[in-house]
Amino acid sequence: MRGWWRAVPIAGLLAVASAGSAVAQDWFETFKDTATPAELHRFLYAMPKGGDLHLHLGGSVFSEWYFDLAVAQAANGYRYYTKVKIENCADAARPPRRPPYLFRFHTVDQNTLERFNACERSEYVPLESLTGSQKAAWLDSLRLDQAHEGRNEFFEAHWSRLGDMTRNPHLIAEALYRNMQAFGAEGVAYIEPQVGVRGLRASNGDALSPDAVMDIYRERIARPDAQATGVSVRMQVSLLRFVADAEAQLAQLYDIAARHQEIVAVNMVGREDNDKGYPLRFLDTLRALRRQHSGVRLSIHAGEVDEPNHHVRDTLLLGAERIGHGINLITDPQTLTAMRHGPYLVEINLISNLLLEYVDDYAQHPFPEYLRIGVPVALSTDDRGMWDSTLTDEFFVAVTEFDLTWAEIERLSRNSLRHSFLEAAEKAALLDDYSRRVANFVAAFQADGMAAFADRRPPRRGFVCRRYGLCPEPNEGNP
């Protein structure tokens, strides 16, 4: 990225006399050359965006949100307890056990706690009674923010610590609303979160049906405060691909998706280095399901590995229209060539790929190659709560590391809407609205420079603070 050594004020910098692509490129190139990192970040926060097509809702909740939402669930009859000490309880460490016994800040509800013996119960305290230092450690335990943490910590520890919080549909519904608020504040028009619909429980511990869970989600996002965010929502349901009964679970999810119009796709998740989840395992099952169901679409994780294979090719054979991550697509020239200019899209997660060590540095990331040879791509956030980041941060990384042009930025946002699984009429309306919003944004910037966005203060969360030095100002928190 050019020009970071200069900190020239940019308010009123540009006065563009005429429209046109060359002029449009000139103003943004001039801005990049003169803006400070903080100015670029604020500009990208204020900038209209399209959608986020790849986010796991359970991993998209900032740890402070989880804490507040969990404590507030007392109103719905749920109370949460978290493990703060290890008493070496007899027989407790014997396998099989998930999560492992020597594991602090595992959070459970009152029903799970009652099943523990007296020794194990003594290791847990009510979430709301944590001391200041305990609460800080609990919050940090849900963030991937240490140099020694990486892929194993994320997959094996972070998700396990969430425990029973992810089994409460009321908490998850409120987390969905919080995400709508935050995405709306940074100019996002559409999100397509992967949500849990199976294995959720009422406050008394009784199992809830997927239909009952969907009713709770549907009611929450229909409330006026959620609608006021201006963010359209559709959902995906996802399958952990390497479990023993994955084919049967896939059939269940297909049936659920076919019954609920808010669910627009089925996804497959889980570590691809676990070979039990290889894509072609599901080919016969999906072909059989397509004989029974129409209109169930697929957006599947593939190529999220740091070794060559044909997972992307095989996932397209399954019927996927979008590929999540696609990092190793670069090692499969035939499939890469076939994906140029569509119809498939690769969902790019820059921050995730770095923190989970699929690339050691952004110089290794194939995103700019895909973008600039015509493979449709869009930026997304994956598990932003655990990265402590935002979609604005993804754009900031892309512009900073790969010197994106304004045309490329617009293309990324338009791709995220064009390749969404929205109904055709709403998709067209959001694309038209994006064109209007972005034209107004550019006109405002060209007229007034950064002064046009003086009231827009982006959250500066942990990732950009640690990597780029964009930290909150003193006495400035994050929404």
C-alpha positions in Angstrom: 0.0 0.0 0.0 1.5 3.3 -1.0 1.7 6.5 1.0 1.4 5.5 4.6 4.5 7.6 5.5 2.6 10.7 4.7 -0.1 12.0 7.0 -1.5 14.8 4.9 -4.9 16.0 6.0 -7.4 15.1 3.3 -10.6 17.1 4.2 -11.5 19.1 1.1 -8.7 17.4 -0.9 -10.6 16.6 -4.0 -12.9 18.5 -6.3 -14.0 16.4 -9.2 -15.5 18.2 -12.1 -16.9 15.4 -14.1 -17.9 11.8 -13.7 -16.5 8.8 -15.5 -14.4 5.8 -14.8 -11.0 7.4 -15.2 -12.0 10.2 -12.8 -13.5 7.7 -10.4 -10.2 5.8 -10.3 -8.2 9.0 -9.9 -9.9 10.3 -6.8 -9.5 7.0 -4.9 -5.9 6.5 -5.9 -5.2 10.0 -4.7 -7.0 9.3 -1.4 -5.0 6.1 -0.8 -1.7 7.9 -1.5 -2.5 10.6 1.1 -4.7 9.0 3.7 -3.4 7.8 7.1 -4.4 4.2 8.1 -7.0 5.7 10.5 -8.5 7.8 7.8 -8.7 4.8 5.4 -10.3 2.7 8.1 -12.9 5.3 8.8 -13.6 5.8 5.1 -14.1 2.1 4.6 -16.4 1.9 7.6 -18.6 4.7 6.2 -18.5 3.2 2.8 -21.7 1.4 1.6 -21.3 -2.4 1.4 -23.2 -5.3 -0.1 -23.5 -8.4 2.0 -21.7 -10.9 4.1 -22.3 -14.4 2.7 -20.0 -16.4 5.0 -20.5 -16.1 8.7 -21.1 -18.6 11.4 -23.5 -17.0 13.8 -22.1 -18.8 16.9 -18.6 -17.5 16.0 -19.8 -14.0 15.1 -20.7 -12.9 18.6 -18.1 -10.8 20.3 -17.2 -12.1 23.7 -18.6 -9.1 25.6 -21.9 -9.7 23.7 -21.9 -13.3 24.8 -21.4 -12.3 28.4 -24.2 -9.7 28.4 -26.6 -11.9 26.4 -26.0 -14.9 28.7 -26.6 -13.0 31.9 -29.7 -11.4 30.5 -31.2 -14.8 29.7 -32.2 -15.1 33.3 -35.4 -13.4 32.1 -36.1 -16.5 30.0 -35.3 -18.9 32.8 -31.7 -19.8 31.8 -28.8 -19.3 34.2 -25.2 -19.9 33.2 -22.1 -21.1 35.1 -18.5 -21.2 34.0 -15.6 -23.3 35.2 -13.0 -21.2 37.0 -10.9 -23.8 38.9 -9.9 -27.5 38.7 -10.3 -29.6 41.8 -9.0 -32.8 40.4 -12.3 -34.5 40.9 -12.2 -38.3 41.0 -12.9 -40.0 37.7 -13.7 -36.6 36.0 -10.7 -36.7 33.6 -11.4 -40.2 32.2 -12.1 -40.2 28.5 -14.2 -40.0 26.5 -15.0 -36.5 27.6 -15.9 -33.3 25.7 -14.6 -30.8 26.5 -11.5 -32.2 28.2 -11.6 -32.0 32.0 -8.5 -29.7 32.3 -10.4 -26.9 30.6 -11.3 -23.6 32.2 -14.2 -21.3 31.2 -16.4 -24.0 29.9 -19.9 -22.5 30.2 -23.0 -24.6 31.1 -26.6 -23.9 32.0 -28.3 -25.0 35.2 -29.5 -28.3 33.7 -26.0 -29.4 32.8 -24.6 -28.3 36.1 -27.1 -30.4 38.0 -25.8 -33.6 36.3 -22.3 -33.0 37.7 -21.2 -34.5 41.0 -20.6 -32.2 44.0 -16.9 -31.9 43.3 -17.4 -30.8 39.7 -20.2 -28.4 40.6 -17.8 -26.7 43.0 -15.5 -25.8 40.0 -18.2 -23.6 38.4 -19.5 -20.2 39.5 -22.5 -18.2 38.1 -21.4 -16.2 35.2 -22.7 -12.9 36.7 -20.6 -13.5 39.8 -17.2 -13.5 38.1 -14.6 -11.1 39.6 -13.2 -8.5 37.3 -10.1 -10.5 36.6 -12.1 -13.7 36.0 -14.4 -11.9 33.6 -11.5 -10.5 31.7 -10.0 -14.0 31.4 -13.4 -15.4 30.3 -13.7 -12.8 27.6 -10.2 -13.4 26.4 -10.8 -17.2 26.3 -13.3 -16.7 23.4 -10.9 -14.5 21.3 -8.1 -15.9 19.1 -5.7 -13.1 20.1 -2.4 -14.7 21.2 0.5 -15.6 19.1 0.6 -19.2 20.3 -3.1 -19.7 19.4 -4.1 -20.9 16.0 -6.0 -23.6 14.2 -6.1 -26.2 17.0 -7.0 -23.7 19.6 -9.9 -22.4 17.5 -11.4 -25.8 16.5 -10.7 -27.7 19.7 -11.1 -25.1 22.4 -13.1 -22.0 21.5 -16.2 -23.7 20.3 -16.2 -26.1 23.3 -16.0 -23.2 25.7 -19.2 -21.7 24.4 -21.0 -24.8 25.7 -24.7 -24.4 26.5 -24.8 -20.8 25.3 -25.1 -22.0 21.7 -28.1 -24.3 22.7 -30.3 -21.4 23.8 -32.4 -20.2 20.8 -33.4 -17.0 22.6 -29.7 -16.1 23.2 -28.9 -16.9 19.6 -31.8 -14.9 18.3 -30.6 -11.9 20.3 -27.1 -12.5 18.9 -28.5 -12.4 15.4 -30.2 -9.0 16.2 -26.9 -7.7 17.6 -25.2 -8.7 14.3 -27.9 -7.0 12.3 -27.3 -3.8 14.3 -23.5 -3.9 13.9 -23.6 -4.8 10.2 -26.1 -2.1 9.5 -23.9 0.5 11.2 -21.1 -0.3 8.8 -23.2 -0.1 5.7 -24.0 -3.8 5.1 -27.3 -4.5 3.4 -27.6 -8.3 3.6 -26.3 -11.2 5.7 -26.6 -14.9 5.3 -25.6 -16.4 8.7 -25.2 -20.1 9.3 -27.5 -20.9 12.3 -28.1 -23.8 14.5 -31.6 -25.3 14.4 -30.9 -28.8 16.0 -30.0 -29.6 19.5 -31.3 -26.4 21.1 -33.1 -26.6 24.4 -35.8 -24.8 26.4 -34.8 -23.4 29.8 -36.0 -26.6 31.5 -33.7 -28.7 29.4 -36.4 -30.1 27.0 -35.4 -30.4 23.4 -36.8 -28.0 20.9 -37.8 -28.9 17.4 -36.1 -27.2 14.5 -39.5 -25.7 13.6 -39.8 -24.2 17.1 -36.3 -22.8 16.9 -37.0 -21.2 13.6 -40.2 -19.6 15.0 -38.0 -17.9 17.7 -35.5 -16.6 15.1 -38.3 -15.5 12.8 -40.1 -13.6 15.5 -36.9 -11.8 16.7 -35.8 -10.5 13.3 -39.4 -9.3 12.5 -39.5 -6.9 15.4 -39.3 -3.2 14.7 -35.8 -2.7 16.2 -34.4 -5.5 13.9 -36.2 -4.1 10.9 -34.9 -0.7 11.6 -31.3 -1.9 11.1 -32.0 -2.0 7.3 -30.3 -5.4 7.0 -32.0 -8.2 5.1 -31.4 -11.7 6.5 -31.6 -15.2 5.1 -30.1 -18.2 6.8 -28.1 -21.3 6.1 -28.0 -24.6 8.1 -24.8 -26.5 8.3 -23.5 -30.0 8.7 -20.3 -31.1 10.5 -19.1 -33.2 7.6 -16.8 -35.7 9.3 -19.3 -37.2 11.9 -20.3 -40.9 11.5 -23.9 -40.2 10.6 -23.3 -37.1 8.4 -25.4 -38.5 5.5 -28.4 -38.9 7.7 -27.9 -35.4 9.1 -27.6 -34.0 5.6 -31.0 -35.5 4.8 -32.5 -33.9 7.9 -31.1 -30.5 7.1 -32.4 -30.7 3.5 -35.8 -31.4 4.8 -35.6 -28.5 7.3 -34.4 -26.1 4.6 -37.2 -27.2 2.2 -39.8 -26.3 4.9 -38.5 -22.8 5.8 -38.2 -20.1 3.2 -35.8 -18.1 5.4 -33.3 -21.0 5.1 -31.8 -20.5 1.7 -28.9 -23.0 1.7 -27.3 -26.0 3.3 -23.6 -25.8 4.1 -20.9 -28.3 5.2 -18.3 -27.2 7.7 -15.5 -28.7 9.7 -11.8 -29.3 9.3 -10.9 -30.5 5.8 -7.8 -32.1 7.2 -10.1 -34.7 8.7 -10.4 -37.0 5.7 -13.7 -38.5 7.0 -15.4 -35.5 5.6 -14.1 -35.7 2.0 -16.6 -34.1 -0.5 -17.4 -37.1 -2.7 -18.6 -39.0 0.4 -21.8 -37.0 -0.1 -22.3 -37.3 -3.8 -24.8 -40.2 -3.8 -26.7 -38.7 -0.9 -27.1 -35.3 -2.5 -28.2 -36.9 -5.8 -30.9 -38.8 -4.0 -32.0 -35.7 -2.1 -32.3 -33.8 -5.3 -34.9 -36.3 -6.4 -37.0 -35.4 -3.4 -36.4 -31.7 -2.9 -36.3 -28.7 -5.2 -34.8 -25.3 -4.6 -32.3 -26.3 -1.8 -29.0 -24.6 -2.6 -25.5 -25.4 -1.5 -22.7 -23.1 -0.3 -20.0 -25.4 1.0 -16.6 -24.9 2.7 -13.9 -26.2 0.4 -10.2 -25.6 -0.2 -9.7 -24.4 3.4 -6.4 -26.4 3.7 -2.7 -25.7 3.2 -2.1 -28.6 0.9 -3.1 -29.4 -2.7 -6.2 -31.5 -3.4 -9.3 -31.5 -5.5 -11.8 -30.5 -2.8 -13.0 -27.4 -4.7 -13.6 -29.4 -7.9 -15.3 -32.2 -6.0 -17.5 -29.7 -4.1 -18.7 -28.2 -7.3 -19.6 -31.7 -8.5 -21.8 -31.9 -5.3 -23.8 -29.0 -6.7 -22.3 -26.1 -4.7 -22.8 -22.6 -6.2 -20.4 -20.9 -3.8 -17.2 -22.1 -2.3 -16.2 -21.1 1.3 -12.5 -20.1 1.5 -11.1 -21.8 -1.6 -7.5 -21.2 -0.5 -6.0 -24.2 -2.3 -8.0 -23.6 -5.5 -4.8 -21.9 -6.7 -3.1 -25.4 -6.8 -5.8 -26.8 -9.2 -5.2 -25.0 -12.5 -8.0 -26.8 -14.4 -10.7 -25.9 -11.8 -9.3 -22.4 -11.4 -9.6 -21.8 -15.1 -13.1 -23.2 -15.2 -14.2 -20.8 -12.4 -13.1 -17.7 -14.2 -16.0 -15.3 -14.9 -18.5 -17.4 -13.0 -21.0 -18.7 -12.3 -19.4 -19.8 -9.0 -18.2 -17.5 -6.3 -15.4 -17.9 -3.7 -16.2 -16.5 -0.3 -12.9 -14.9 0.8 -12.1 -14.7 4.6 -8.7 -12.9 4.9 -8.5 -12.5 8.6 -9.7 -16.0 9.3 -7.1 -17.5 6.9 -4.3 -15.7 8.6 -5.3 -16.4 12.2 -5.9 -20.1 11.4 -2.5 -20.3 9.7 -3.7 -21.4 6.3 -1.3 -18.6 5.1 1.7 -17.4 7.1 1.5 -13.9 5.6 -0.9 -12.1 3.2 1.8 -12.3 0.5 0.8 -15.9 0.3 -2.9 -15.4 -0.1 -4.4 -16.2 -3.5 -7.2 -13.6 -3.2 -5.7 -11.0 -5.5 -5.0 -13.6 -8.2 -8.6 -14.8 -8.1 -9.9 -11.2 -8.2 -7.7 -10.1 -11.1 -8.1 -13.1 -13.4 -11.9 -12.9 -13.1 -12.9 -15.5 -10.5 -15.9 -14.0 -8.8 -15.0 -13.3 -5.1 -16.6 -11.5 -2.2 -15.2 -10.6 1.2 -16.7 -12.1 4.3 -16.0 -12.4 8.1 -16.4 -16.1 9.0 -16.1 -16.1 12.8 -15.5 -12.4 13.4 -16.5 -12.6 17.1 -13.5 -14.9 17.7 -11.2 -12.8 15.5 -12.4 -9.6 17.2 -12.9 -7.9 13.8 -15.5 -6.5 11.4 -16.3 -6.6 7.6 -14.7 -3.1 7.5 -11.5 -4.7 8.7 -11.7 -7.3 5.9 -11.8 -4.4 3.4 -9.1 -2.6 5.2 -6.8 -5.7 5.0 -7.7 -6.1 1.3 -6.9 -2.4 0.4 -3.8 -2.2 2.6 -2.3 -5.5 1.5 -3.4 -5.7 -2.1 -3.9 -2.0 -3.1 -7.5 -2.5 -4.4 -8.9 0.0 -6.8 -12.3 1.6 -6.3 -13.7 -0.5 -9.2 -12.5 -3.7 -7.4 -14.1 -2.6 -4.1 -17.4 -2.0 -5.8 -17.1 -5.3 -7.6 -16.6 -7.1 -4.3 -19.8 -5.6 -2.9 -21.8 -6.2 -6.0 -20.6 -9.8 -6.1 -21.8 -10.4 -2.6 -25.3 -9.4 -3.6 -25.4 -11.0 -7.1 -24.3 -14.3 -5.7 -26.5 -14.2 -2.6 -29.4 -16.7 -2.4 -32.0 -14.0 -2.2 -35.1 -14.1 -4.3 -34.6 -12.4 -7.7 -36.8 -9.4 -7.0 -35.2 -8.6 -3.7 -31.7 -9.2 -5.1 -32.4 -6.7 -7.9 -33.7 -4.2 -5.4 -30.6 -4.4 -3.2 -28.3 -4.1 -6.2 -30.2 -0.9 -7.3 -30.1 0.4 -3.7 -26.3 -0.3 -3.5 -25.7 1.6 -6.7 -27.7 4.6 -5.3 -25.9 4.5 -1.9 -22.4 4.2 -3.4 -23.1 7.1 -5.9 -24.2 9.3 -3.0 -21.2 8.2 -0.9 -18.7 9.1 -3.7 -20.4 12.4 -4.4 -20.3 13.3 -0.7 -16.6 12.4 -0.4 -15.7 14.3 -3.6 -17.6 17.4 -2.3 -16.4 17.4 1.3 -13.6 14.8 1.8 -13.5 13.1 5.1 -15.6 15.9 6.7 -18.6 14.2 5.1 -18.1 11.3 7.5 -17.0 13.2 10.6 -19.7 11.5 12.7 -18.8 8.0 11.6 -16.5 6.4 14.2 -15.6 2.8 13.4 -15.1 0.3 16.1 -11.4 -0.5 16.4 -11.3 -4.0 17.5 -8.5 -6.4 18.5 -7.3 -7.6 15.1 -6.6 -4.2 13.5 -5.2 -3.0 16.8 -2.7 -5.8 17.1 -1.7 -6.0 13.4 -2.0 -2.4 12.2 -1.9 -0.3 15.4 -5.5 0.9 14.9 -6.5 0.8 18.6 -9.3 2.5 20.4 -8.6 6.0 21.6 -8.3 6.4 25.4 -11.8 6.2 27.0 -13.2 5.0 23.6 -14.9 1.6 23.7 -16.4 -0.6 20.9 -20.1 -0.9 20.3 
